[in-house]
């Protein structure tokens, strides 16, 4: 049975966005600083964190490098969140 949240299937994009936001907070970066370090627009980073946008693999790698974490760790954090919802 799919994971649900308030009767709807929980969105992996939201889970990944939350993982990105959590790591950004851990390393003490603003959205603007993360965007600059990853060579992305700040509004795009905000959209990713809210689950409104989906990153390409290239963008995921850029974000991970800027956050000093393996891309697989961001995905694992999203998977963990989905498993508990």
C-alpha positions in Angstrom: 0.0 0.0 0.0 1.4 3.4 -0.9 2.5 5.8 1.9 -0.1 8.5 2.5 -0.4 11.8 4.1 -3.8 13.3 4.9 -5.3 10.7 2.5 -3.0 11.4 -0.4 0.1 9.7 -1.5 3.2 11.4 -0.1 5.3 13.1 -2.7 9.0 12.1 -3.1 9.7 15.6 -4.5 8.6 17.0 -1.1 10.7 14.5 0.8 13.8 15.3 -1.3 13.2 19.0 -0.8 13.0 18.6 2.9 16.2 16.6 2.9 17.9 19.4 0.9 16.5 22.0 3.3 17.6 20.0 6.4 21.2 19.7 5.1 21.3 23.3 4.1 20.4 24.2 7.7 22.9 21.8 9.1 25.7 23.5 7.2 24.4 26.9 7.9 23.7 28.2 4.4 20.9 30.5 3.3 19.0 29.6 0.1 20.9 32.4 -1.6 24.3 31.0 -0.5 23.4 27.5 -1.6 22.1 28.7 -4.9 25.4 30.6 -5.5 27.5 27.7 -4.5 25.6 25.3 -6.7 25.4 27.8 -9.6 21.6 27.9 -9.5 18.9 30.6 -9.1 17.7 31.1 -5.5 14.0 30.8 -6.6 14.9 27.4 -8.1 16.4 26.2 -4.9 13.3 27.4 -3.0 11.1 25.5 -5.5 13.2 22.4 -4.9 12.9 22.7 -1.2 9.1 23.0 -1.4 8.8 20.0 -3.7 7.5 22.2 -6.5 10.5 21.4 -8.8 12.4 18.2 -9.6 16.1 18.4 -10.0 18.0 16.7 -12.8 20.8 14.4 -11.9 23.3 17.2 -12.8 21.5 19.6 -10.4 21.4 17.0 -7.6 25.1 16.6 -7.9 25.7 20.4 -7.9 23.5 20.7 -4.8 25.2 17.8 -3.1 28.7 19.3 -3.8 27.6 22.6 -2.4 26.2 20.9 0.7 29.3 18.7 1.1 27.2 15.5 1.1 26.9 12.6 -1.3 23.9 12.8 -3.6 23.0 9.3 -2.5 22.7 10.6 1.1 20.1 13.2 0.1 18.1 10.5 -1.6 18.5 8.2 1.4 17.1 10.9 3.7 14.1 11.3 1.3 13.6 7.6 1.3 13.7 7.5 5.1 11.1 10.2 5.3 8.8 8.4 2.9 9.1 5.2 4.8 7.9 6.9 8.0 4.9 8.7 6.4 
